[in-house]
Every structure is written in structure tokens, then in C-alpha cells.
Amino acid sequence: MAILCCHDIVLFWANMWTAGEKQFFALALLAAIMAELPSDWTLGFLYDIACQMHQSLIKWDFLPEYLPRILFSVSWVCQLWYHPQKAGIWGLSDGEGCERFWSMLRQLIPVLHITGVSSPFPFQGITY
């Protein structure tokens, strides 16, 4: 999982070690980027489940020091409240930068894929 700037440049990324997109990966990336930004900056968070992330942050009181400085938007669904054009900061961004980024890296997946649950490296245990 990765967090990109509005120009689709990767700022932080996380190695997902569980199946599926878990919210804690996105929370960790959000905390990492907020920790690096000046305290008077607002962060625009455009993500397909930003509405769910926003509600989780409120419900579980996660990242309370950063929450007032985060503007949440989604590129589809929930757009009545979270439409990017309502925020006025997105321009024509479609929020699909991560998808384009992973598409560029798809050729590396077979090479970097871990072959087994118990082995951190594909050829562990082989002596030469």
C-alpha cells in the first residue's frame, strides 16, 4: 500500500503482510505523512474508502491530533458528503494514482513474491 502526492509521486509505502487492504495499513501511512508535515498544513486524503476511514478515526479516536487537519474525499460512492469537488483542493484529480503506480510495478511481483509462509526468502535452506 502506498501514499502518493497529488502528482502521483510515492511518499510512503507499506509492505502488506496480510490478505486484503486493511485499514491499519492506511492509518499507519496517514500517521507517517502527517508526522512529517508542518502543523499548520491541511492534508487532502482522496481514497476509495476515505468515508470509512474518517468514520473509524472518529469512532475509535485514532489520530485525534491530526483529524482536524485532514480533508477526506472519495472518487466514487459516498460522494454526497465526500465528493472531491466539494473540497475545492483536488482540481481534476481522479484519486487513482496508486492504481497507476501498482500497474507500473506489476512486472516485479513474480520476482519479489515470497514462496512460502514459513520462509522469508524463496531459497532459504539451500546450501551451495
A tleap script that builds the chain and sets N, CA, C and O, in Angstrom:
source leaprc.protein.ff14SB
mol = sequence {
  NMET ALA ILE LEU CYS CYS HIE ASP ILE VAL
  LEU PHE TRP ALA ASN MET TRP THR ALA GLY
  GLU LYS GLN PHE PHE ALA LEU ALA LEU LEU
  ALA ALA ILE MET ALA GLU LEU PRO SER ASP
  TRP THR LEU GLY PHE LEU TYR ASP ILE ALA
  CYS GLN MET HIE GLN SER LEU ILE LYS TRP
  ASP PHE LEU PRO GLU TYR LEU PRO ARG ILE
  LEU PHE SER VAL SER TRP VAL CYS GLN LEU
  TRP TYR HIE PRO GLN LYS ALA GLY ILE TRP
  GLY LEU SER ASP GLY GLU GLY CYS GLU ARG
  PHE TRP SER MET LEU ARG GLN LEU ILE PRO
  VAL LEU HIE ILE THR GLY VAL SER SER PRO
  PHE PRO PHE GLN GLY ILE THR CTYR
}
set mol.1.N position { 0.862 -1.164 0.000 }
set mol.1.CA position { 0.000 0.000 0.000 }
set mol.1.C position { 0.907 1.225 0.000 }
set mol.1.O position { 1.998 1.189 0.569 }
set mol.2.N position { 0.470 2.294 -0.626 }
set mol.2.CA position { 1.296 3.494 -0.732 }
set mol.2.C position { 0.455 4.748 -0.538 }
set mol.2.O position { -0.762 4.735 -0.722 }
set mol.3.N position { 1.126 5.825 -0.163 }
set mol.3.CA position { 0.501 7.140 -0.102 }
set mol.3.C position { 1.272 8.019 -1.080 }
set mol.3.O position { 2.498 8.109 -1.017 }
set mol.4.N position { 0.537 8.669 -1.989 }
set mol.4.CA position { 1.141 9.465 -3.052 }
set mol.4.C position { 0.734 10.923 -2.925 }
set mol.4.O position { -0.301 11.244 -2.341 }
set mol.5.N position { 1.554 11.795 -3.475 }
set mol.5.CA position { 1.185 13.205 -3.520 }
set mol.5.C position { 0.223 13.420 -4.695 }
set mol.5.O position { -0.091 12.477 -5.422 }
set mol.6.N position { -0.234 14.641 -4.875 }
set mol.6.CA position { -1.209 14.923 -5.940 }
set mol.6.C position { -0.612 14.759 -7.336 }
set mol.6.O position { -1.350 14.758 -8.321 }
set mol.7.N position { 0.706 14.620 -7.436 }
set mol.7.CA position { 1.372 14.407 -8.722 }
set mol.7.C position { 1.678 12.931 -8.962 }
set mol.7.O position { 2.418 12.582 -9.882 }
set mol.8.N position { 1.095 12.058 -8.116 }
set mol.8.CA position { 1.274 10.601 -8.185 }
set mol.8.C position { 2.706 10.159 -7.912 }
set mol.8.O position { 3.166 9.165 -8.474 }
set mol.9.N position { 3.412 10.886 -7.054 }
set mol.9.CA position { 4.752 10.504 -6.611 }
set mol.9.C position { 4.620 9.802 -5.262 }
set mol.9.O position { 3.964 10.320 -4.358 }
set mol.10.N position { 5.232 8.634 -5.118 }
set mol.10.CA position { 5.132 7.877 -3.865 }
set mol.10.C position { 5.879 8.611 -2.757 }
set mol.10.O position { 7.050 8.959 -2.909 }
set mol.11.N position { 5.186 8.844 -1.635 }
set mol.11.CA position { 5.791 9.479 -0.469 }
set mol.11.C position { 6.158 8.443 0.595 }
set mol.11.O position { 7.251 8.483 1.160 }
set mol.12.N position { 5.243 7.524 0.859 }
set mol.12.CA position { 5.471 6.419 1.793 }
set mol.12.C position { 4.786 5.190 1.225 }
set mol.12.O position { 3.801 5.296 0.495 }
set mol.13.N position { 5.316 4.018 1.566 }
set mol.13.CA position { 4.628 2.791 1.216 }
set mol.13.C position { 4.834 1.771 2.309 }
set mol.13.O position { 5.780 1.861 3.092 }
set mol.14.N position { 3.936 0.795 2.359 }
set mol.14.CA position { 3.970 -0.238 3.386 }
set mol.14.C position { 3.853 -1.597 2.717 }
set mol.14.O position { 3.120 -1.772 1.743 }
set mol.15.N position { 4.586 -2.546 3.258 }
set mol.15.CA position { 4.513 -3.912 2.775 }
set mol.15.C position { 3.316 -4.579 3.450 }
set mol.15.O position { 3.312 -4.765 4.667 }
set mol.16.N position { 2.321 -4.932 2.677 }
set mol.16.CA position { 1.122 -5.558 3.242 }
set mol.16.C position { 1.393 -7.033 3.488 }
set mol.16.O position { 1.601 -7.794 2.542 }
set mol.17.N position { 1.393 -7.437 4.734 }
set mol.17.CA position { 1.698 -8.816 5.089 }
set mol.17.C position { 0.446 -9.615 5.432 }
set mol.17.O position { 0.541 -10.763 5.865 }
set mol.18.N position { -0.723 -9.017 5.241 }
set mol.18.CA position { -1.984 -9.743 5.421 }
set mol.18.C position { -2.761 -9.648 4.113 }
set mol.18.O position { -2.515 -8.765 3.291 }
set mol.19.N position { -3.685 -10.552 3.937 }
set mol.19.CA position { -4.512 -10.529 2.727 }
set mol.19.C position { -5.493 -9.364 2.786 }
set mol.19.O position { -6.062 -9.081 3.840 }
set mol.20.N position { -5.687 -8.700 1.679 }
set mol.20.CA position { -6.648 -7.612 1.599 }
set mol.20.C position { -6.114 -6.292 2.114 }
set mol.20.O position { -5.089 -6.235 2.794 }
set mol.21.N position { -6.827 -5.237 1.777 }
set mol.21.CA position { -6.448 -3.897 2.234 }
set mol.21.C position { -7.045 -3.662 3.614 }
set mol.21.O position { -8.243 -3.406 3.737 }
set mol.22.N position { -6.241 -3.745 4.625 }
set mol.22.CA position { -6.692 -3.494 5.993 }
set mol.22.C position { -6.539 -2.016 6.307 }
set mol.22.O position { -5.621 -1.360 5.815 }
set mol.23.N position { -7.441 -1.494 7.128 }
set mol.23.CA position { -7.390 -0.075 7.448 }
set mol.23.C position { -6.125 0.307 8.205 }
set mol.23.O position { -5.667 1.443 8.089 }
set mol.24.N position { -5.549 -0.611 8.977 }
set mol.24.CA position { -4.380 -0.214 9.764 }
set mol.24.C position { -3.182 0.135 8.902 }
set mol.24.O position { -2.322 0.906 9.326 }
set mol.25.N position { -3.109 -0.423 7.689 }
set mol.25.CA position { -2.032 -0.018 6.783 }
set mol.25.C position { -2.220 1.440 6.371 }
set mol.25.O position { -1.272 2.225 6.389 }
set mol.26.N position { -3.443 1.794 6.003 }
set mol.26.CA position { -3.740 3.170 5.609 }
set mol.26.C position { -3.561 4.122 6.795 }
set mol.26.O position { -3.073 5.239 6.622 }
set mol.27.N position { -3.950 3.690 7.991 }
set mol.27.CA position { -3.776 4.525 9.187 }
set mol.27.C position { -2.293 4.769 9.464 }
set mol.27.O position { -1.892 5.881 9.808 }
set mol.28.N position { -1.492 3.727 9.312 }
set mol.28.CA position { -0.051 3.872 9.541 }
set mol.28.C position { 0.565 4.837 8.530 }
set mol.28.O position { 1.397 5.669 8.892 }
set mol.29.N position { 0.163 4.730 7.286 }
set mol.29.CA position { 0.676 5.639 6.256 }
set mol.29.C position { 0.197 7.064 6.501 }
set mol.29.O position { 0.954 8.017 6.317 }
set mol.30.N position { -1.041 7.208 6.910 }
set mol.30.CA position { -1.593 8.531 7.210 }
set mol.30.C position { -0.842 9.170 8.382 }
set mol.30.O position { -0.506 10.354 8.337 }
set mol.31.N position { -0.583 8.389 9.420 }
set mol.31.CA position { 0.176 8.903 10.569 }
set mol.31.C position { 1.603 9.276 10.166 }
set mol.31.O position { 2.141 10.280 10.632 }
set mol.32.N position { 2.209 8.468 9.301 }
set mol.32.CA position { 3.581 8.740 8.863 }
set mol.32.C position { 3.672 10.054 8.096 }
set mol.32.O position { 4.583 10.848 8.330 }
set mol.33.N position { 2.738 10.287 7.188 }
set mol.33.CA position { 2.798 11.519 6.397 }
set mol.33.C position { 2.456 12.728 7.255 }
set mol.33.O position { 3.079 13.780 7.111 }
set mol.34.N position { 1.477 12.598 8.145 }
set mol.34.CA position { 1.092 13.731 8.999 }
set mol.34.C position { 2.219 14.123 9.944 }
set mol.34.O position { 2.387 15.302 10.253 }
set mol.35.N position { 2.985 13.155 10.400 }
set mol.35.CA position { 4.109 13.440 11.300 }
set mol.35.C position { 5.195 14.259 10.611 }
set mol.35.O position { 5.959 14.964 11.270 }
set mol.36.N position { 5.261 14.164 9.299 }
set mol.36.CA position { 6.280 14.883 8.540 }
set mol.36.C position { 5.846 16.276 8.081 }
set mol.36.O position { 6.686 17.107 7.734 }
set mol.37.N position { 4.554 16.527 8.080 }
set mol.37.CA position { 4.053 17.812 7.587 }
set mol.37.C position { 4.082 18.889 8.670 }
set mol.37.O position { 3.936 18.575 9.852 }
set mol.38.N position { 4.267 20.138 8.290 }
set mol.38.CA position { 4.169 21.235 9.264 }
set mol.38.C position { 2.785 21.238 9.916 }
set mol.38.O position { 1.797 20.862 9.286 }
set mol.39.N position { 2.721 21.658 11.159 }
set mol.39.CA position { 1.474 21.568 11.927 }
set mol.39.C position { 0.366 22.503 11.435 }
set mol.39.O position { -0.781 22.365 11.859 }
set mol.40.N position { 0.686 23.442 10.557 }
set mol.40.CA position { -0.359 24.329 10.041 }
set mol.40.C position { -0.852 23.917 8.648 }
set mol.40.O position { -1.636 24.642 8.037 }
set mol.41.N position { -0.407 22.776 8.144 }
set mol.41.CA position { -0.835 22.286 6.835 }
set mol.41.C position { -2.053 21.392 6.973 }
set mol.41.O position { -2.229 20.703 7.978 }
set mol.42.N position { -2.890 21.418 5.943 }
set mol.42.CA position { -4.027 20.508 5.840 }
set mol.42.C position { -3.702 19.467 4.777 }
set mol.42.O position { -3.138 19.787 3.731 }
set mol.43.N position { -4.061 18.225 5.055 }
set mol.43.CA position { -3.805 17.130 4.125 }
set mol.43.C position { -5.113 16.721 3.471 }
set mol.43.O position { -6.107 16.500 4.163 }
set mol.44.N position { -5.125 16.618 2.165 }
set mol.44.CA position { -6.270 16.080 1.443 }
set mol.44.C position { -6.085 14.583 1.292 }
set mol.44.O position { -5.062 14.136 0.773 }
set mol.45.N position { -7.054 13.807 1.734 }
set mol.45.CA position { -6.973 12.348 1.727 }
set mol.45.C position { -8.040 11.815 0.772 }
set mol.45.O position { -9.199 11.656 1.157 }
set mol.46.N position { -7.647 11.541 -0.469 }
set mol.46.CA position { -8.551 11.048 -1.511 }
set mol.46.C position { -8.317 9.547 -1.667 }
set mol.46.O position { -7.276 9.115 -2.162 }
set mol.47.N position { -9.297 8.767 -1.237 }
set mol.47.CA position { -9.146 7.314 -1.189 }
set mol.47.C position { -10.529 6.711 -1.388 }
set mol.47.O position { -11.521 7.306 -0.969 }
set mol.48.N position { -10.617 5.548 -2.014 }
set mol.48.CA position { -11.934 4.989 -2.306 }
set mol.48.C position { -12.724 4.603 -1.061 }
set mol.48.O position { -13.940 4.431 -1.146 }
set mol.49.N position { -12.078 4.462 0.086 }
set mol.49.CA position { -12.792 4.207 1.332 }
set mol.49.C position { -12.506 5.304 2.367 }
set mol.49.O position { -12.514 5.045 3.570 }
set mol.50.N position { -12.256 6.510 1.896 }
set mol.50.CA position { -11.965 7.623 2.809 }
set mol.50.C position { -13.122 7.875 3.769 }
set mol.50.O position { -12.902 8.259 4.918 }
set mol.51.N position { -14.348 7.663 3.308 }
set mol.51.CA position { -15.504 7.866 4.187 }
set mol.51.C position { -15.468 6.880 5.355 }
set mol.51.O position { -15.779 7.253 6.486 }
set mol.52.N position { -15.091 5.629 5.092 }
set mol.52.CA position { -14.968 4.634 6.159 }
set mol.52.C position { -13.803 4.967 7.080 }
set mol.52.O position { -13.907 4.830 8.298 }
set mol.53.N position { -12.694 5.405 6.493 }
set mol.53.CA position { -11.526 5.791 7.303 }
set mol.53.C position { -11.889 6.947 8.232 }
set mol.53.O position { -11.535 6.931 9.411 }
set mol.54.N position { -12.589 7.941 7.709 }
set mol.54.CA position { -12.987 9.093 8.503 }
set mol.54.C position { -13.852 8.649 9.686 }
set mol.54.O position { -13.623 9.072 10.820 }
set mol.55.N position { -14.836 7.803 9.421 }
set mol.55.CA position { -15.711 7.323 10.487 }
set mol.55.C position { -14.946 6.479 11.515 }
set mol.55.O position { -15.240 6.558 12.708 }
set mol.56.N position { -13.980 5.679 11.078 }
set mol.56.CA position { -13.165 4.887 12.015 }
set mol.56.C position { -12.321 5.789 12.902 }
set mol.56.O position { -12.204 5.554 14.104 }
set mol.57.N position { -11.732 6.826 12.304 }
set mol.57.CA position { -10.924 7.760 13.091 }
set mol.57.C position { -11.763 8.435 14.169 }
set mol.57.O position { -11.297 8.635 15.291 }
set mol.58.N position { -12.989 8.782 13.831 }
set mol.58.CA position { -13.873 9.423 14.807 }
set mol.58.C position { -14.327 8.415 15.861 }
set mol.58.O position { -14.244 8.682 17.060 }
set mol.59.N position { -14.805 7.260 15.409 }
set mol.59.CA position { -15.361 6.257 16.319 }
set mol.59.C position { -14.340 5.759 17.335 }
set mol.59.O position { -14.653 5.635 18.519 }
set mol.60.N position { -13.126 5.474 16.883 }
set mol.60.CA position { -12.121 4.876 17.750 }
set mol.60.C position { -11.111 5.901 18.277 }
set mol.60.O position { -10.146 5.540 18.951 }
set mol.61.N position { -11.337 7.160 17.968 }
set mol.61.CA position { -10.464 8.244 18.424 }
set mol.61.C position { -9.001 8.022 18.020 }
set mol.61.O position { -8.080 8.246 18.805 }
set mol.62.N position { -8.817 7.577 16.775 }
set mol.62.CA position { -7.470 7.408 16.227 }
set mol.62.C position { -6.970 8.743 15.687 }
set mol.62.O position { -7.744 9.511 15.116 }
set mol.63.N position { -5.710 9.017 15.860 }
set mol.63.CA position { -5.047 10.200 15.325 }
set mol.63.C position { -5.797 11.502 15.639 }
set mol.63.O position { -5.971 12.331 14.747 }
set mol.64.N position { -6.240 11.696 16.875 }
set mol.64.CA position { -7.035 12.895 17.180 }
set mol.64.C position { -6.277 14.195 16.955 }
set mol.64.O position { -6.887 15.224 16.666 }
set mol.65.N position { -4.956 14.160 17.083 }
set mol.65.CA position { -4.164 15.368 16.870 }
set mol.65.C position { -4.104 15.774 15.401 }
set mol.65.O position { -3.834 16.933 15.085 }
set mol.66.N position { -4.355 14.823 14.503 }
set mol.66.CA position { -4.290 15.100 13.072 }
set mol.66.C position { -5.662 15.275 12.421 }
set mol.66.O position { -5.769 15.925 11.381 }
set mol.67.N position { -6.692 14.715 13.004 }
set mol.67.CA position { -8.012 14.685 12.383 }
set mol.67.C position { -8.530 16.051 11.917 }
set mol.67.O position { -9.081 16.130 10.819 }
set mol.68.N position { -8.381 17.126 12.694 }
set mol.68.CA position { -8.877 18.425 12.208 }
set mol.68.C position { -8.140 18.949 10.973 }
set mol.68.O position { -8.635 19.843 10.287 }
set mol.69.N position { -6.959 18.391 10.691 }
set mol.69.CA position { -6.149 18.858 9.565 }
set mol.69.C position { -6.252 17.955 8.349 }
set mol.69.O position { -5.482 18.111 7.401 }
set mol.70.N position { -7.197 17.006 8.355 }
set mol.70.CA position { -7.345 16.076 7.231 }
set mol.70.C position { -8.690 16.320 6.563 }
set mol.70.O position { -9.730 16.354 7.221 }
set mol.71.N position { -8.650 16.488 5.251 }
set mol.71.CA position { -9.856 16.675 4.445 }
set mol.71.C position { -10.078 15.394 3.647 }
set mol.71.O position { -9.254 15.045 2.801 }
set mol.72.N position { -11.177 14.690 3.905 }
set mol.72.CA position { -11.448 13.395 3.295 }
set mol.72.C position { -12.303 13.540 2.046 }
set mol.72.O position { -13.254 14.322 2.022 }
set mol.73.N position { -11.960 12.780 1.007 }
set mol.73.CA position { -12.750 12.734 -0.226 }
set mol.73.C position { -12.670 11.337 -0.820 }
set mol.73.O position { -11.712 10.600 -0.588 }
set mol.74.N position { -13.681 10.992 -1.582 }
set mol.74.CA position { -13.689 9.715 -2.307 }
set mol.74.C position { -13.915 10.009 -3.777 }
set mol.74.O position { -14.469 11.047 -4.138 }
set mol.75.N position { -13.480 9.086 -4.619 }
set mol.75.CA position { -13.650 9.301 -6.044 }
set mol.75.C position { -14.935 8.670 -6.570 }
set mol.75.O position { -15.243 8.814 -7.754 }
set mol.76.N position { -15.686 7.980 -5.730 }
set mol.76.CA position { -16.963 7.396 -6.100 }
set mol.76.C position { -17.731 7.062 -4.832 }
set mol.76.O position { -17.216 7.279 -3.735 }
set mol.77.N position { -18.938 6.543 -4.947 }
set mol.77.CA position { -19.808 6.233 -3.820 }
set mol.77.C position { -19.766 7.387 -2.797 }
set mol.77.O position { -19.015 8.331 -3.041 }
set mol.78.N position { -20.456 7.390 -1.756 }
set mol.78.CA position { -20.421 8.372 -0.658 }
set mol.78.C position { -20.147 9.808 -1.107 }
set mol.78.O position { -19.757 10.641 -0.290 }
set mol.79.N position { -20.343 10.106 -2.377 }
set mol.79.CA position { -19.934 11.417 -2.871 }
set mol.79.C position { -20.860 12.544 -2.435 }
set mol.79.O position { -20.540 13.716 -2.633 }
set mol.80.N position { -21.978 12.213 -1.858 }
set mol.80.CA position { -22.857 13.262 -1.367 }
set mol.80.C position { -22.130 14.110 -0.320 }
set mol.80.O position { -22.285 15.331 -0.286 }
set mol.81.N position { -21.338 13.456 0.531 }
set mol.81.CA position { -20.585 14.178 1.560 }
set mol.81.C position { -19.108 14.316 1.232 }
set mol.81.O position { -18.475 15.294 1.632 }
set mol.82.N position { -18.551 13.353 0.512 }
set mol.82.CA position { -17.104 13.296 0.334 }
set mol.82.C position { -16.643 13.557 -1.098 }
set mol.82.O position { -15.514 13.204 -1.440 }
set mol.83.N position { -17.466 14.155 -1.936 }
set mol.83.CA position { -17.085 14.386 -3.329 }
set mol.83.C position { -15.861 15.312 -3.393 }
set mol.83.O position { -15.841 16.343 -2.720 }
set mol.84.N position { -14.835 14.960 -4.193 }
set mol.84.CA position { -13.615 15.778 -4.272 }
set mol.84.C position { -13.870 17.232 -4.679 }
set mol.84.O position { -13.165 18.133 -4.223 }
set mol.85.N position { -14.870 17.467 -5.533 }
set mol.85.CA position { -15.116 18.825 -5.998 }
set mol.85.C position { -15.708 19.722 -4.906 }
set mol.85.O position { -15.672 20.947 -5.027 }
set mol.86.N position { -16.247 19.125 -3.848 }
set mol.86.CA position { -16.782 19.919 -2.745 }
set mol.86.C position { -15.669 20.517 -1.896 }
set mol.86.O position { -15.880 21.527 -1.224 }
set mol.87.N position { -14.504 19.915 -1.916 }
set mol.87.CA position { -13.389 20.392 -1.094 }
set mol.87.C position { -12.659 21.559 -1.759 }
set mol.87.O position { -12.095 22.406 -1.066 }
set mol.88.N position { -12.662 21.614 -3.059 }
set mol.88.CA position { -12.011 22.707 -3.753 }
set mol.88.C position { -10.493 22.628 -3.804 }
set mol.88.O position { -9.845 23.588 -4.220 }
set mol.89.N position { -9.911 21.501 -3.389 }
set mol.89.CA position { -8.443 21.387 -3.407 }
set mol.89.C position { -7.939 20.358 -4.411 }
set mol.89.O position { -6.733 20.273 -4.639 }
set mol.90.N position { -8.827 19.576 -5.016 }
set mol.90.CA position { -8.410 18.451 -5.834 }
set mol.90.C position { -8.217 18.769 -7.299 }
set mol.90.O position { -7.543 18.009 -7.995 }
set mol.91.N position { -8.771 19.843 -7.794 }
set mol.91.CA position { -8.703 20.082 -9.229 }
set mol.91.C position { -9.430 18.967 -9.953 }
set mol.91.O position { -10.571 18.656 -9.611 }
set mol.92.N position { -8.805 18.361 -10.938 }
set mol.92.CA position { -9.421 17.264 -11.680 }
set mol.92.C position { -8.837 15.907 -11.306 }
set mol.92.O position { -8.963 14.954 -12.074 }
set mol.93.N position { -8.202 15.801 -10.143 }
set mol.93.CA position { -7.612 14.533 -9.710 }
set mol.93.C position { -8.687 13.463 -9.597 }
set mol.93.O position { -9.779 13.712 -9.088 }
set mol.94.N position { -8.362 12.265 -10.081 }
set mol.94.CA position { -9.320 11.171 -10.019 }
set mol.94.C position { -9.063 10.239 -8.843 }
set mol.94.O position { -9.849 9.323 -8.598 }
set mol.95.N position { -7.970 10.461 -8.108 }
set mol.95.CA position { -7.675 9.631 -6.944 }
set mol.95.C position { -7.204 8.229 -7.284 }
set mol.95.O position { -7.218 7.355 -6.418 }
set mol.96.N position { -6.795 7.996 -8.494 }
set mol.96.CA position { -6.382 6.663 -8.924 }
set mol.96.C position { -4.872 6.556 -9.121 }
set mol.96.O position { -4.413 5.654 -9.821 }
set mol.97.N position { -4.094 7.450 -8.525 }
set mol.97.CA position { -2.642 7.431 -8.672 }
set mol.97.C position { -2.007 6.142 -8.192 }
set mol.97.O position { -1.081 5.636 -8.825 }
set mol.98.N position { -2.494 5.600 -7.076 }
set mol.98.CA position { -1.939 4.335 -6.563 }
set mol.98.C position { -2.175 3.199 -7.553 }
set mol.98.O position { -1.304 2.355 -7.761 }
set mol.99.N position { -3.355 3.185 -8.158 }
set mol.99.CA position { -3.641 2.123 -9.129 }
set mol.99.C position { -2.664 2.195 -10.300 }
set mol.99.O position { -2.182 1.164 -10.769 }
set mol.100.N position { -2.370 3.401 -10.771 }
set mol.100.CA position { -1.395 3.552 -11.862 }
set mol.100.C position { 0.004 3.152 -11.397 }
set mol.100.O position { 0.762 2.542 -12.150 }
set mol.101.N position { 0.345 3.500 -10.146 }
set mol.101.CA position { 1.655 3.156 -9.589 }
set mol.101.C position { 1.827 1.633 -9.525 }
set mol.101.O position { 2.852 1.107 -9.959 }
set mol.102.N position { 0.819 0.920 -8.980 }
set mol.102.CA position { 0.926 -0.539 -8.872 }
set mol.102.C position { 0.922 -1.184 -10.247 }
set mol.102.O position { 1.566 -2.214 -10.444 }
set mol.103.N position { 0.224 -0.611 -11.184 }
set mol.103.CA position { 0.218 -1.141 -12.544 }
set mol.103.C position { 1.621 -1.087 -13.146 }
set mol.103.O position { 2.041 -2.004 -13.852 }
set mol.104.N position { 2.345 0.006 -12.856 }
set mol.104.CA position { 3.725 0.116 -13.360 }
set mol.104.C position { 4.633 -0.935 -12.725 }
set mol.104.O position { 5.566 -1.412 -13.371 }
set mol.105.N position { 4.372 -1.302 -11.466 }
set mol.105.CA position { 5.232 -2.237 -10.746 }
set mol.105.C position { 4.835 -3.703 -10.896 }
set mol.105.O position { 5.511 -4.575 -10.350 }
set mol.106.N position { 3.756 -3.998 -11.622 }
set mol.106.CA position { 3.248 -5.356 -11.671 }
set mol.106.C position { 4.265 -6.368 -12.197 }
set mol.106.O position { 4.168 -7.550 -11.869 }
set mol.107.N position { 5.227 -5.942 -12.996 }
set mol.107.CA position { 6.228 -6.864 -13.522 }
set mol.107.C position { 7.177 -7.354 -12.437 }
set mol.107.O position { 7.831 -8.383 -12.608 }
set mol.108.N position { 7.262 -6.620 -11.306 }
set mol.108.CA position { 8.149 -7.027 -10.220 }
set mol.108.C position { 7.528 -8.069 -9.293 }
set mol.108.O position { 8.241 -8.697 -8.510 }
set mol.109.N position { 6.232 -8.258 -9.366 }
set mol.109.CA position { 5.539 -9.146 -8.438 }
set mol.109.C position { 6.090 -10.571 -8.470 }
set mol.109.O position { 6.382 -11.110 -7.402 }
set mol.110.N position { 6.250 -11.218 -9.632 }
set mol.110.CA position { 6.780 -12.587 -9.621 }
set mol.110.C position { 8.187 -12.676 -9.028 }
set mol.110.O position { 8.518 -13.676 -8.390 }
set mol.111.N position { 8.991 -11.688 -9.217 }
set mol.111.CA position { 10.373 -11.716 -8.744 }
set mol.111.C position { 10.443 -11.522 -7.235 }
set mol.111.O position { 11.275 -12.144 -6.573 }
set mol.112.N position { 9.593 -10.678 -6.686 }
set mol.112.CA position { 9.647 -10.339 -5.270 }
set mol.112.C position { 8.694 -11.152 -4.408 }
set mol.112.O position { 8.688 -10.989 -3.188 }
set mol.113.N position { 7.895 -12.016 -5.000 }
set mol.113.CA position { 6.886 -12.776 -4.262 }
set mol.113.C position { 7.546 -13.782 -3.325 }
set mol.113.O position { 8.471 -14.490 -3.723 }
set mol.114.N position { 7.076 -13.847 -2.090 }
set mol.114.CA position { 7.574 -14.821 -1.115 }
set mol.114.C position { 6.922 -16.161 -1.423 }
set mol.114.O position { 5.713 -16.225 -1.642 }
set mol.115.N position { 7.719 -17.241 -1.442 }
set mol.115.CA position { 7.200 -18.525 -1.905 }
set mol.115.C position { 6.476 -19.322 -0.839 }
set mol.115.O position { 5.668 -20.187 -1.175 }
set mol.116.N position { 6.731 -19.069 0.407 }
set mol.116.CA position { 6.060 -19.852 1.436 }
set mol.116.C position { 5.809 -19.049 2.688 }
set mol.116.O position { 6.442 -18.018 2.916 }
set mol.117.N position { 4.882 -19.526 3.503 }
set mol.117.CA position { 4.535 -18.821 4.730 }
set mol.117.C position { 5.701 -18.825 5.707 }
set mol.117.O position { 5.966 -17.813 6.355 }
set mol.118.N position { 6.398 -19.944 5.822 }
set mol.118.CA position { 7.454 -20.056 6.825 }
set mol.118.C position { 8.819 -19.596 6.336 }
set mol.118.O position { 9.745 -19.464 7.136 }
set mol.119.N position { 8.963 -19.352 5.047 }
set mol.119.CA position { 10.283 -18.963 4.556 }
set mol.119.C position { 10.285 -17.501 4.120 }
set mol.119.O position { 9.527 -17.114 3.230 }
set mol.120.N position { 11.143 -16.683 4.750 }
set mol.120.CA position { 11.199 -15.289 4.349 }
set mol.120.C position { 11.846 -15.089 2.984 }
set mol.120.O position { 11.658 -14.046 2.359 }
set mol.121.N position { 12.596 -16.067 2.521 }
set mol.121.CA position { 13.247 -15.973 1.218 }
set mol.121.C position { 12.964 -17.247 0.437 }
set mol.121.O position { 12.877 -18.322 1.031 }
set mol.122.N position { 12.819 -17.153 -0.871 }
set mol.122.CA position { 12.443 -18.321 -1.663 }
set mol.122.C position { 13.425 -19.475 -1.579 }
set mol.122.O position { 13.014 -20.631 -1.680 }
set mol.123.N position { 14.707 -19.200 -1.398 }
set mol.123.CA position { 15.715 -20.266 -1.436 }
set mol.123.C position { 16.338 -20.510 -0.064 }
set mol.123.O position { 17.483 -20.953 0.025 }
set mol.124.N position { 15.610 -20.229 0.986 }
set mol.124.CA position { 16.123 -20.436 2.339 }
set mol.124.C position { 16.346 -21.929 2.556 }
set mol.124.O position { 15.525 -22.759 2.166 }
set mol.125.N position { 17.446 -22.245 3.170 }
set mol.125.CA position { 17.748 -23.636 3.488 }
set mol.125.C position { 18.578 -24.328 2.412 }
set mol.125.O position { 19.073 -25.431 2.640 }
set mol.126.N position { 18.737 -23.715 1.266 }
set mol.126.CA position { 19.550 -24.315 0.214 }
set mol.126.C position { 21.010 -23.945 0.457 }
set mol.126.O position { 21.338 -22.769 0.614 }
set mol.127.N position { 21.880 -24.945 0.489 }
set mol.127.CA position { 23.307 -24.665 0.646 }
set mol.127.C position { 23.992 -24.828 -0.690 }
set mol.127.O position { 23.634 -25.686 -1.497 }
set mol.128.N position { 24.964 -24.004 -0.903 }
set mol.128.CA position { 25.677 -24.044 -2.181 }
set mol.128.C position { 27.073 -24.550 -1.982 }
set mol.128.O position { 27.833 -24.657 -2.945 }
savepdb mol mol.pdb
quit
